[in-house]
């Protein structure tokens, strides 16, 4: 852990998140699981037995728990030559989306941990460092698998990949995906590295309301890195500043994923005949490792046949911006990442080692906070001496990020057992991973300044439609602003 007590300043924790392509690939495979051997057997295969970690014999008895590496590679080879995504491409196949999925048959859970493509790591077998997406470019899936295992001590048991046209193919299977747009929206880069301002993905939604996204516009939406909304006749990015954040991007993609699954279920995706169509149409775009057997897929299909979109637990590896020479990169925030990595290593979601806690306290309540730290340490939580003087507002408050709903529930239970009353619980977009910030405010106020809020019942972030008014968050500059663009898109009612 870092020595600061409060692991790092929250506004520094911007994460470069992956997009939804690999998630859809995984779900297409999952839905295929009960569609029959003929459909599954038609999927392309790649031999990776020398790189993948084999499952232990004990893992094969009574239900499997294993990790699948999902890669959405950045190849536009099969897209329309006039697609805006083609601009500037020279044929590379970078690992644009890198996700480790933890599948647990017994618990019936699926957890996805996204690795940002600009993450700076040691590239396996090359004796050099580089961005993690370059591992796929220089050595294909084998080098990427070995890079993840060596840098993060996560076993990779299976592999799934898909390209950009594969995403369009999967959307085409369900005809369209409906999303509600509160405002007109577009992708628009006002400061491209060369040339005039233009759309980088081609996404455009001129009308608000419930809209059907066809495959091309759906791909443009999930890949948008310059998402704008039109408010009172003016185009603006999130918080009114230049540029969008990739943290917002992954939230929009998760909303799209929820809508995609809902659309497929609406069409009857739980029916084996519909599943068969879905898989046969998308099989040409999906590649699996040779060891991911048909029987394993069929077994998983039976286990997850009733899986609901809200049950998918999605996380992003916590990172911070940095530079290597003049190149902008992302560096892992090791303390914040460790709880999430522990999930991928097989620890149960209710294990204290999968939750990151930080404590800050008003000077007058420092002794109380220190006693809590000692108590939580004895229960297996990893945290340090509280940071003092950070907040003097009254009450005991818990803050958690979009990925931390399940973690904050564990923190609440731990504090209740320690005899600490929690006055309020709130979500902050600036907290990453399964981190929870505990604040002991000033003791001289009889009542807390905010009404307590109930916490979500699952680890999946609350949908964007939940708030009745836009949430207020702290921006890197220290001011508050409303995240209109972040919540302006949601699944249709």
C-alpha positions in Angstrom: 0.0 0.0 0.0 1.1 3.6 -0.5 2.2 5.5 2.5 -0.3 8.3 2.3 -3.2 6.5 4.0 -5.6 7.8 1.4 -4.0 5.8 -1.4 -3.9 8.6 -4.0 -5.7 11.8 -4.7 -9.0 10.8 -6.2 -8.9 13.3 -9.1 -5.7 11.7 -10.4 -7.4 8.4 -10.9 -8.6 8.5 -14.5 -8.7 5.1 -16.2 -8.5 4.3 -19.9 -11.2 1.7 -20.2 -11.8 -0.9 -22.9 -14.9 -1.1 -25.2 -17.8 -3.5 -25.4 -16.7 -5.7 -28.3 -15.1 -8.5 -26.4 -18.0 -8.5 -23.9 -20.3 -9.2 -26.7 -18.0 -11.9 -28.1 -18.1 -13.6 -24.7 -21.8 -13.4 -24.4 -22.3 -14.7 -28.0 -20.2 -17.7 -27.0 -22.1 -18.0 -23.7 -25.5 -18.0 -25.5 -24.1 -20.5 -27.9 -23.4 -22.9 -25.2 -26.8 -24.6 -25.5 -27.3 -24.2 -29.2 -25.7 -27.5 -30.2 -22.4 -28.8 -31.2 -22.7 -28.0 -34.9 -22.9 -24.2 -34.3 -20.1 -24.1 -31.7 -17.8 -26.4 -33.7 -17.9 -24.0 -36.6 -16.1 -21.3 -34.6 -12.5 -20.6 -35.6 -9.7 -22.1 -33.4 -6.2 -21.1 -32.4 -3.7 -23.5 -30.7 -2.5 -21.9 -27.4 -1.8 -24.9 -25.1 1.8 -23.9 -24.6 0.7 -20.5 -23.2 -2.5 -21.1 -21.3 -2.6 -22.3 -17.7 -4.3 -25.7 -17.5 -7.1 -26.2 -15.0 -6.3 -28.3 -12.0 -8.1 -31.6 -11.7 -9.9 -30.2 -8.6 -11.3 -27.4 -10.7 -13.1 -29.9 -13.0 -15.0 -31.6 -10.3 -18.4 -30.2 -9.2 -18.2 -27.1 -11.4 -15.5 -25.0 -12.9 -14.0 -21.6 -12.0 -11.6 -20.3 -14.6 -10.4 -17.2 -16.4 -11.0 -16.4 -20.1 -8.9 -13.7 -21.9 -11.3 -11.8 -24.2 -9.6 -9.7 -26.9 -11.3 -7.3 -29.3 -8.6 -6.6 -31.8 -8.5 -3.4 -33.7 -8.8 -4.7 -37.2 -11.1 -3.0 -39.7 -10.3 -5.3 -42.5 -13.9 -6.5 -43.1 -15.5 -3.1 -42.6 -16.8 -0.8 -45.4 -13.8 1.1 -46.9 -15.7 4.4 -46.4 -16.4 3.8 -42.7 -14.9 6.7 -40.7 -13.2 4.2 -38.5 -10.9 3.4 -41.5 -9.3 6.8 -41.3 -5.6 6.6 -40.6 -5.5 2.8 -40.4 -2.5 1.0 -42.0 -3.5 -2.6 -41.2 -2.4 -3.0 -37.6 -4.1 -5.6 -35.3 -3.6 -4.1 -31.9 -5.4 -5.5 -28.8 -7.9 -2.7 -28.6 -10.0 -4.5 -25.9 -8.3 -6.7 -23.3 -10.6 -8.2 -20.7 -10.1 -11.1 -18.3 -13.5 -12.8 -17.5 -13.7 -14.9 -14.3 -16.4 -17.5 -14.8 -17.6 -19.5 -11.8 -20.1 -22.2 -12.5 -20.9 -23.0 -8.9 -21.6 -19.4 -7.9 -23.2 -18.7 -11.3 -21.2 -15.4 -11.6 -19.3 -13.7 -14.4 -16.8 -11.0 -13.5 -15.0 -8.9 -16.2 -11.8 -7.0 -15.5 -10.7 -4.6 -18.3 -7.1 -3.8 -18.9 -6.5 -0.4 -20.6 -4.7 -0.8 -23.9 -2.1 1.9 -23.0 -1.1 0.2 -19.8 2.7 0.1 -19.5 4.0 -3.4 -18.8 6.9 -5.7 -19.3 6.3 -7.5 -22.6 6.8 -11.3 -22.1 9.7 -12.8 -23.9 11.0 -9.6 -25.5 13.1 -8.2 -22.7 11.5 -4.8 -23.1 8.6 -2.7 -21.8 5.7 -1.4 -23.9 2.0 -0.7 -24.0 0.0 -3.9 -23.3 -1.9 -3.7 -26.6 1.5 -4.0 -28.5 1.9 -7.5 -27.0 -0.9 -8.7 -29.2 0.5 -6.8 -32.2 4.0 -8.3 -32.0 3.3 -11.8 -30.7 -0.4 -12.5 -31.1 -2.5 -14.1 -28.3 0.4 -16.2 -26.9 2.5 -13.2 -26.0 -0.5 -11.3 -24.6 -1.5 -14.2 -22.4 2.1 -14.6 -21.1 2.4 -10.8 -20.5 -0.8 -10.7 -18.4 0.2 -13.8 -16.4 3.7 -12.5 -15.7 2.7 -8.9 -14.8 -0.4 -9.6 -12.8 -0.1 -13.2 -11.5 -3.5 -14.0 -13.1 -3.9 -17.5 -14.6 -5.4 -17.4 -18.1 -7.1 -20.7 -18.9 -8.9 -19.9 -22.2 -9.0 -17.4 -25.0 -11.7 -15.7 -27.1 -11.2 -12.9 -29.7 -13.3 -10.9 -32.1 -12.7 -8.0 -34.6 -14.7 -4.9 -35.3 -16.8 -6.3 -38.1 -17.6 -9.2 -35.7 -19.2 -6.6 -33.4 -21.3 -5.4 -36.3 -22.2 -8.9 -37.2 -23.5 -9.6 -33.6 -25.6 -6.5 -33.6 -27.0 -7.4 -37.0 -28.2 -10.7 -35.5 -30.6 -8.8 -33.2 -31.3 -6.3 -36.0 -30.8 -3.2 -33.8 -30.2 -2.1 -30.2 -32.4 0.6 -28.7 -31.1 3.3 -26.5 -32.7 6.4 -25.0 -30.8 9.7 -25.7 -31.8 12.6 -23.4 -30.1 15.0 -25.8 -28.9 15.0 -29.4 -25.4 13.4 -29.4 -22.4 12.9 -31.6 -18.7 12.0 -31.8 -16.7 15.1 -32.6 -13.0 15.7 -32.2 -12.5 19.5 -32.0 -8.7 19.1 -31.9 -7.5 16.2 -34.1 -3.7 15.8 -34.4 -4.0 16.8 -38.1 -6.7 18.3 -40.3 -10.0 19.9 -39.4 -12.4 19.1 -36.6 -14.3 15.9 -37.5 -15.9 12.8 -36.1 -13.4 10.0 -35.4 -16.0 7.2 -35.2 -18.9 8.5 -37.3 -21.4 8.4 -34.5 -24.3 10.8 -34.9 -27.7 10.9 -33.2 -29.5 14.1 -34.2 -32.7 13.4 -32.3 -33.3 12.7 -28.6 -35.6 10.0 -27.4 -35.6 6.2 -27.8 -33.6 5.4 -30.9 -32.7 2.2 -32.7 -28.9 1.8 -33.4 -28.1 -0.2 -36.5 -24.8 -2.1 -36.6 -22.7 0.7 -38.1 -23.9 3.4 -35.8 -23.8 1.0 -32.8 -20.1 0.3 -33.5 -19.5 4.1 -33.8 -21.3 4.7 -30.5 -19.3 2.2 -28.4 -16.0 3.4 -30.0 -16.7 7.1 -29.5 -13.8 8.8 -27.7 -15.2 12.3 -28.3 -18.8 12.0 -27.1 -20.7 15.3 -27.1 -24.3 16.2 -26.3 -26.3 19.2 -27.4 -27.7 21.2 -24.5 -29.6 24.4 -25.1 -28.3 24.6 -28.6 -24.7 24.2 -27.7 -22.5 21.1 -28.2 -20.5 20.2 -25.1 -18.3 17.4 -23.6 -18.8 16.1 -20.1 -18.3 18.8 -17.5 -18.1 21.4 -20.2 -14.4 20.8 -20.7 -12.5 19.8 -23.8 -12.6 16.1 -24.5 -14.4 13.1 -23.1 -13.0 10.6 -20.6 -12.6 6.9 -21.2 -14.2 6.3 -17.8 -17.4 7.8 -19.3 -16.8 5.7 -22.4 -16.9 2.4 -20.6 -20.1 3.4 -18.7 -21.8 4.1 -22.0 -20.6 0.8 -23.3 -22.0 -1.0 -20.3 -25.3 0.7 -20.9 -25.1 -0.5 -24.5 -24.3 -4.0 -23.3 -27.3 -4.1 -21.0 -29.5 -2.9 -23.9 -28.0 -5.5 -26.3 -28.7 -8.4 -23.9 -32.2 -7.1 -23.3 -32.8 -7.0 -27.0 -31.5 -10.5 -27.5 -33.7 -11.8 -24.7 -36.7 -10.0 -26.1 -36.1 -11.9 -29.4 -35.9 -15.2 -27.5 -32.2 -15.6 -26.9 -32.9 -18.3 -24.3 -34.6 -20.4 -26.9 -32.0 -22.9 -28.4 -33.2 -22.2 -31.9 -32.6 -18.4 -31.5 -29.3 -19.1 -29.9 -28.3 -21.3 -32.8 -29.0 -18.4 -35.2 -27.1 -16.0 -33.1 -24.0 -18.2 -33.0 -24.0 -19.3 -36.6 -24.3 -15.7 -37.8 -21.4 -14.5 -35.5 -19.2 -17.6 -35.6 -17.1 -16.4 -38.5 -15.9 -13.4 -36.4 -15.1 -15.3 -33.2 -11.9 -17.2 -32.4 -11.5 -19.6 -29.5 -8.5 -21.5 -28.2 -8.3 -25.1 -29.1 -8.8 -26.3 -25.5 -12.1 -24.6 -25.0 -14.2 -27.7 -25.7 -17.7 -28.0 -27.0 -18.7 -29.8 -23.9 -17.4 -27.0 -21.7 -19.4 -24.5 -23.7 -22.5 -26.6 -23.5 -22.1 -27.0 -19.7 -21.7 -23.3 -19.3 -24.7 -22.7 -21.4 -26.9 -24.7 -19.1 -25.4 -22.9 -16.1 -25.9 -19.4 -17.4 -29.1 -19.9 -19.4 -31.0 -17.6 -17.0 -28.2 -15.1 -16.6 -29.5 -11.5 -16.3 -27.7 -8.4 -17.7 -27.7 -6.8 -14.2 -25.7 -9.8 -12.8 -22.6 -9.1 -14.9 -19.9 -7.6 -12.7 -17.7 -5.2 -14.7 -14.4 -3.6 -13.5 -11.5 -1.7 -14.9 -7.9 -1.9 -13.8 -7.1 1.2 -11.8 -4.4 3.3 -13.5 -2.9 6.8 -13.6 -1.5 8.8 -16.4 2.3 9.0 -16.9 4.9 9.4 -19.6 7.7 7.3 -21.0 9.8 9.8 -22.8 7.3 11.9 -24.7 4.7 9.1 -25.0 1.6 9.2 -22.8 1.0 5.9 -21.0 -1.0 4.5 -18.1 0.6 3.0 -15.0 -1.1 0.6 -12.8 -2.2 1.9 -9.4 -0.9 -1.2 -7.5 -2.7 -0.7 -4.2 -6.1 -0.1 -5.9 -5.6 -2.9 -8.4 -4.7 -5.6 -6.0 -8.3 -6.2 -4.7 -9.6 -6.7 -8.2 -6.6 -8.9 -9.2 -7.4 -11.0 -6.1 -10.9 -11.6 -7.6 -9.3 -12.9 -10.8 -7.0 -15.1 -8.8 -10.0 -16.9 -7.3 -10.8 -15.2 -4.0 -14.5 -15.0 -3.2 -16.1 -11.6 -3.7 -16.9 -11.4 0.1 -13.2 -11.9 1.0 -11.8 -8.8 2.7 -8.7 -9.0 0.4 -10.9 -8.1 -2.5 -11.8 -4.7 -1.0 -9.5 -1.7 -0.7 -10.2 0.6 2.2 -8.8 4.0 2.9 -9.7 6.1 6.1 -9.5 9.8 6.7 -10.5 11.6 9.8 -11.0 14.9 11.5 -8.2 15.4 14.0 -10.7 15.2 16.9 -11.8 11.7 15.8 -8.4 10.3 14.9 -8.3 7.9 17.9 -11.7 6.5 16.8 -10.5 6.1 13.3 -7.3 4.4 14.4 -9.2 1.9 16.5 -11.3 1.1 13.5 -8.2 0.5 11.3 -6.8 -1.9 13.9 -10.1 -3.8 14.1 -10.4 -4.1 10.3 -6.8 -5.2 9.9 -7.5 -8.0 12.3 -10.3 -9.1 10.1 -8.1 -9.3 7.0 -8.6 -5.9 5.4 -5.4 -4.2 4.1 -5.2 -0.5 5.1 -3.0 2.0 6.9 -3.1 4.8 9.5 -5.8 7.3 8.7 -5.1 10.5 6.9 -6.1 13.5 9.1 -7.6 16.9 8.4 -9.0 15.9 5.0 -12.6 16.6 5.7 -14.3 18.3 8.6 -18.0 17.8 7.6 -19.9 15.9 10.4 -20.8 12.3 10.4 -19.2 9.0 9.2 -19.5 8.7 5.4 -18.6 6.0 2.9 -17.8 6.7 -0.7 -17.4 4.1 -3.5 -16.9 4.1 -7.2 -18.9 2.8 -10.1 -17.2 -0.6 -9.6 -17.5 -0.7 -5.9 -21.2 -1.3 -5.0 -20.5 -4.8 -3.7 -17.3 -3.6 -1.8 -19.2 -0.9 0.0 -21.7 -3.4 1.3 -18.8 -5.4 2.8 -17.5 -2.2 4.4 -20.8 -1.4 5.9 -21.1 -4.9 7.5 -17.5 -4.5 8.9 -18.2 -1.1 10.3 -21.5 -2.2 11.9 -19.7 -5.2 13.5 -17.1 -2.7 14.9 -19.9 -0.6 16.4 -19.4 2.3 14.0 -22.6 4.1 12.8 -22.5 5.1 9.1 -24.4 8.3 8.4 -24.3 8.4 4.6 -23.2 6.3 1.7 -22.6 7.8 -1.7 -21.1 7.0 -5.1 -18.2 9.0 -6.6 -17.1 8.7 -10.2 -13.6 9.5 -9.0 -13.1 6.3 -7.0 -11.8 3.3 -8.9 -12.1 -0.4 -8.5 -13.4 -2.0 -5.3 -12.1 0.9 -3.3 -14.1 2.4 -0.4 -13.2 5.7 1.3 -14.3 5.9 5.0 -14.4 9.5 6.4 -14.8 10.4 10.1 -16.1 14.0 10.1 -16.2 16.6 12.8 -17.9 15.3 16.0 -19.6 18.6 17.0 -22.7 18.4 14.7 -25.8 16.6 16.0 -27.0 15.7 12.6 -25.2 14.7 9.3 -25.3 17.1 6.5 -26.7 14.6 4.0 -29.5 12.1 4.1 -28.3 8.5 4.2 -28.6 6.7 0.9 -29.3 3.0 0.4 -26.6 1.0 -1.4 -27.1 -1.2 -4.5 -27.7 -4.9 -3.9 -25.2 -6.1 -6.5 -21.8 -5.3 -7.7 -23.1 -4.0 -10.9 -23.2 -0.1 -11.0 -26.6 1.4 -10.9 -28.0 2.1 -14.3 -27.8 5.7 -15.7 -31.5 6.0 -15.5 -31.6 5.6 -11.7 -30.9 9.2 -10.6 -33.8 11.7 -10.8 -31.3 14.5 -11.2 -27.7 14.5 -12.5 -25.1 13.5 -9.9 -22.6 16.1 -8.7 -18.9 15.1 -8.6 -15.6 16.7 -7.9 -13.5 17.5 -11.0 -9.7 17.5 -11.1 -9.7 21.2 -10.8 -11.5 21.0 -7.4 -14.8 22.5 -8.5 -18.1 20.6 -8.8 -20.0 20.0 -12.0 -22.9 18.0 -13.3 -22.0 14.9 -15.4 -24.8 15.4 -18.0 -23.1 13.5 -20.8 -22.3 10.6 -18.5 -25.9 9.9 -17.7 -27.7 11.2 -20.8 -27.9 7.8 -22.5 -29.7 4.8 -21.0 -31.6 1.7 -22.2 -35.1 2.4 -23.5 -37.9 1.8 -21.1 
